[in-house]
């Protein structure tokens, strides 16, 4: 009798198991396979309400190209940094936007275009360096720290266009210094970004991206031929590299007191089609790590968020920026924040 009951129970469990498998397979077939397709975008929008998806990339864009834009890597060579703890003796506002708090620093409003290169680690770091030079000099120094110089010359940071560790960018800035330089074809500063913007977003009217993406530019320890500046004397330097606690309040205080920060997070397929609202992962596979610039925070329809600048030009997302849910360490956005302060002379401050 016991044996019979056991056989019946086994058959019931087996039947339940295969029912679950069948249900899972049936459910999975409802999710479109191409994460850039209209069907996938429609599926995202049918599953949640805090953000809306839309067309950013052409449906035919290779996944390999998408992955190549995600260049945030964690290196075993990264040095351990002390954690700076801010005293919580000030009231933190419900919303904060670095662009509005420091209006004299127009550079904070700039949305970079990393082009067909996994340089997010470099362009996000140099953006924050530039922001902080302006902020801590009270607007006296409006310096574009060169993406090109950091990307091509910081060998310890990683592999250039194949990815790097943004935490090591601060170490490089402190020790070696980084020259100035604006975007592609810019005559501002010492060394401009040499990688041309390309059409990895839709719709765009700029040249298509190269099939195999760009190689890392050669490190040239000199200014561009048309620049009158001297490479060594043009460099800016950082100091006091440190890490920021993953506690929301500490991150907010860091931004309020010192300016924007670099955040890294895991990109999932649904993020590629972000258009508006407060992003949180809904559906799709993890692709790779990405480095971005966190400008502030706020609350939208009851949902707390971080305000973030991306580096895929202004055609992507919400004019190049996005919001991501705050306080949940969504996709790891609050986990690993490393920054530094600029090294300024008395005349600069």
C-alpha positions in Angstrom: 0.0 0.0 0.0 2.9 2.3 0.9 4.6 1.4 -2.4 1.5 2.2 -4.4 1.1 5.6 -2.7 4.7 6.3 -3.4 4.3 5.5 -7.1 1.2 7.7 -7.3 3.0 10.5 -5.7 6.0 10.1 -8.0 3.7 10.2 -11.1 1.9 13.3 -9.8 5.2 15.1 -9.1 6.5 14.1 -12.6 3.4 15.3 -14.3 3.6 18.6 -12.3 7.3 19.0 -13.4 6.5 18.6 -17.1 3.6 20.9 -16.7 5.8 23.6 -15.3 8.4 23.0 -18.1 5.6 23.2 -20.8 4.3 26.4 -19.2 7.7 28.0 -19.0 8.4 27.2 -22.7 5.0 28.5 -23.7 5.6 31.7 -21.7 9.2 32.1 -23.1 7.9 32.0 -26.7 5.8 35.1 -26.0 9.0 37.1 -25.6 10.3 38.3 -29.0 13.9 37.1 -29.7 15.2 40.3 -31.2 15.6 42.9 -28.3 15.7 45.8 -30.8 12.5 44.8 -32.6 9.2 46.7 -32.4 7.6 43.5 -30.9 10.2 43.4 -28.1 9.6 47.1 -27.4 5.8 46.5 -27.3 6.4 43.6 -24.9 8.4 45.8 -22.5 5.7 48.4 -22.5 3.1 45.8 -21.8 4.9 44.5 -18.7 5.5 47.6 -16.5 4.5 51.2 -15.9 7.4 53.2 -14.5 9.1 53.7 -17.9 8.5 53.6 -21.6 10.5 51.9 -24.3 11.0 53.1 -27.9 13.2 52.8 -30.9 16.8 53.8 -30.3 18.8 51.3 -32.3 18.0 50.0 -35.8 16.5 46.5 -35.6 19.4 45.1 -37.7 22.1 46.3 -35.3 24.4 43.3 -34.4 24.5 42.3 -30.8 28.2 42.3 -31.0 28.2 46.0 -31.8 25.9 46.7 -28.8 28.2 44.7 -26.5 31.2 46.7 -27.8 29.7 49.9 -26.4 29.6 48.4 -22.9 33.2 48.8 -21.8 33.1 49.0 -18.1 35.4 46.3 -16.7 36.6 45.5 -13.1 40.3 45.0 -13.1 42.3 42.9 -10.5 44.8 45.7 -10.7 42.4 48.2 -9.1 43.8 49.7 -6.0 41.7 49.6 -2.8 40.5 53.1 -1.9 39.3 54.5 1.4 35.6 55.1 1.8 34.8 58.8 2.4 31.9 59.2 4.9 30.0 62.5 4.8 28.5 64.0 7.9 24.7 63.9 7.5 24.2 67.4 9.0 22.4 68.9 6.0 18.9 68.4 4.7 18.8 66.5 1.5 16.3 67.9 -1.0 13.7 65.7 -2.7 15.3 66.5 -6.1 18.8 67.7 -7.2 20.2 68.4 -10.6 23.9 69.3 -10.9 23.2 71.2 -14.1 20.8 73.5 -12.3 22.9 73.7 -9.1 26.0 74.9 -10.9 24.6 76.8 -13.9 27.9 78.5 -14.5 29.4 75.1 -15.5 28.0 74.6 -19.0 30.2 71.5 -19.3 27.9 69.5 -17.0 25.2 69.7 -19.7 27.3 68.1 -22.3 26.2 64.6 -23.5 29.2 62.7 -24.9 29.3 60.4 -28.0 31.7 57.5 -27.4 31.2 56.4 -31.0 31.8 52.8 -32.0 34.2 52.2 -29.1 33.9 50.7 -25.6 35.2 53.9 -24.1 32.3 54.5 -21.7 34.8 54.0 -18.8 37.0 56.9 -20.1 34.4 59.4 -21.3 32.3 59.1 -18.1 35.4 59.6 -16.0 36.8 62.6 -18.0 33.3 64.2 -17.9 33.2 64.0 -14.1 36.8 65.3 -14.0 35.7 68.3 -16.1 32.6 68.9 -14.1 34.5 68.9 -10.8 37.3 71.2 -12.1 34.6 73.8 -12.9 32.6 73.3 -9.7 35.6 73.4 -7.3 37.1 76.5 -9.1 33.7 78.2 -8.8 33.4 78.4 -12.5 36.8 79.9 -13.2 38.2 76.9 -15.0 36.1 75.5 -17.8 38.3 72.6 -18.9 37.4 69.7 -21.1 39.5 66.9 -19.8 40.5 64.8 -22.9 38.7 61.6 -23.5 41.3 60.7 -26.1 44.3 61.1 -23.8 42.9 58.9 -21.1 41.5 56.3 -23.5 44.7 55.9 -25.5 47.4 56.4 -22.9 46.1 54.8 -19.6 47.5 51.3 -20.2 46.8 50.3 -16.6 43.1 51.2 -17.0 42.4 48.3 -19.4 42.3 47.8 -23.1 41.1 51.2 -24.5 38.2 50.6 -26.9 37.8 47.0 -25.6 37.0 48.3 -22.2 38.6 49.6 -19.0 38.1 50.1 -15.3 36.9 53.6 -14.4 38.2 53.3 -10.9 41.8 53.2 -12.3 41.1 56.4 -14.3 41.3 58.4 -11.0 44.6 56.9 -10.1 46.0 57.7 -13.6 44.7 61.3 -13.3 46.3 61.8 -9.9 49.7 60.4 -10.9 50.2 61.1 -14.6 47.7 63.9 -15.3 45.5 64.2 -18.4 45.5 66.9 -21.1 42.5 68.9 -22.2 40.6 68.2 -25.4 37.1 68.5 -26.8 34.9 66.2 -28.9 35.6 65.0 -32.5 36.9 67.7 -34.8 37.1 70.2 -31.9 39.8 72.8 -31.8 39.2 73.3 -28.0 42.1 72.1 -25.9 45.1 70.0 -26.6 43.9 66.7 -27.8 40.4 66.2 -29.3 38.5 62.9 -29.5 39.6 61.2 -32.8 36.7 58.8 -33.3 33.9 60.1 -35.5 30.3 60.0 -34.3 28.4 57.2 -36.2 24.9 56.0 -36.6 24.4 53.3 -34.1 21.0 54.8 -33.2 17.8 55.1 -35.2 16.8 57.4 -36.7 20.1 59.3 -37.5 21.6 61.1 -40.4 25.2 60.6 -39.7 27.6 58.0 -41.2 27.1 54.3 -40.3 29.4 52.8 -37.7 32.3 50.6 -39.0 31.5 46.9 -39.2 34.2 46.0 -36.6 34.1 49.1 -34.5 37.1 51.4 -34.0 40.5 50.4 -32.8 42.0 52.2 -29.7 43.7 55.3 -30.9 47.5 55.4 -30.6 48.8 57.1 -27.5 50.4 60.4 -28.6 52.0 62.3 -25.8 51.6 65.6 -27.6 48.9 68.0 -28.6 47.1 67.9 -31.9 49.1 69.7 -34.7 46.7 72.6 -34.8 46.8 73.2 -31.1 49.1 75.9 -29.7 49.2 74.2 -26.3 52.1 72.2 -24.7 51.1 68.7 -23.8 52.8 68.5 -20.4 52.0 71.9 -19.1 48.4 71.6 -20.3 47.6 68.6 -18.1 45.2 68.7 -15.2 45.6 66.5 -12.1 43.4 64.9 -9.5 43.9 64.2 -5.8 42.2 62.4 -2.9 40.8 59.4 -4.8 38.2 57.6 -2.7 35.2 55.3 -2.9 31.6 56.3 -1.9 29.4 54.2 0.3 26.5 52.5 -1.5 24.1 54.1 1.0 21.7 56.4 -0.9 22.3 59.3 1.5 26.0 59.1 1.2 25.8 59.1 -2.6 23.5 62.1 -2.5 25.8 64.1 -0.2 28.8 63.3 -2.4 27.0 64.8 -5.5 25.7 67.8 -3.5 29.1 68.6 -2.1 31.5 67.7 -4.9 29.6 67.3 -8.1 28.6 64.4 -10.5 30.0 60.9 -10.0 30.7 57.9 -12.2 28.4 54.9 -11.7 28.7 51.5 -13.3 25.8 49.0 -13.8 24.9 45.9 -15.7 23.0 46.5 -18.9 20.2 44.2 -19.9 18.6 44.0 -23.3 15.5 46.1 -22.4 17.7 49.1 -21.4 18.7 49.6 -25.0 15.2 50.9 -25.8 14.8 53.2 -22.9 12.9 56.5 -23.8 11.3 58.0 -20.7 10.3 57.4 -17.1 12.2 55.6 -14.4 14.1 52.5 -15.7 14.1 49.2 -13.8 14.9 45.9 -15.5 11.9 44.2 -16.9 13.0 41.6 -19.4 16.0 40.4 -21.4 19.4 39.0 -20.9 22.4 40.7 -19.3 24.9 42.0 -21.9 27.8 43.7 -20.1 28.9 46.5 -17.7 28.5 50.1 -18.6 29.9 53.3 -17.0 27.8 56.5 -16.8 27.7 59.9 -15.1 25.2 60.4 -12.3 24.0 64.0 -12.1 21.4 64.0 -9.4 18.1 62.5 -8.3 14.4 63.1 -8.0 11.0 61.4 -7.7 8.6 60.8 -10.6 5.1 59.6 -10.0 6.1 58.4 -6.6 9.2 56.5 -7.8 12.6 57.7 -6.6 15.3 57.8 -9.3 18.9 58.7 -10.1 19.3 61.2 -13.0 22.0 59.9 -15.3 23.9 61.1 -18.4 24.7 58.4 -20.9 27.4 58.6 -23.6 25.6 57.4 -26.7 24.8 60.9 -28.0 21.6 62.9 -27.7 19.6 60.7 -30.1 19.5 57.9 -27.5 17.0 57.8 -24.7 15.7 61.1 -23.2 18.0 63.4 -25.1 21.0 61.3 -24.1 20.0 60.9 -20.4 17.9 58.5 -18.4 16.5 57.9 -15.0 17.0 54.7 -13.0 15.2 53.6 -9.9 17.0 54.8 -6.7 17.5 52.9 -3.4 17.3 49.3 -4.8 20.9 49.1 -6.3 19.1 48.4 -9.6 21.5 46.6 -11.9 24.3 47.4 -9.4 24.1 51.2 -10.0 24.8 52.1 -6.4 27.5 49.4 -5.7 30.9 50.7 -7.0 31.4 54.4 -7.0 34.9 55.7 -7.1 35.8 59.4 -7.6 38.5 62.0 -7.0 38.8 65.7 -6.4 40.7 68.0 -8.8 44.1 69.4 -7.8 43.7 73.2 -8.2 46.1 76.1 -7.6 45.1 79.0 -5.3 44.5 81.2 -8.3 42.0 78.6 -9.6 39.8 78.5 -6.5 
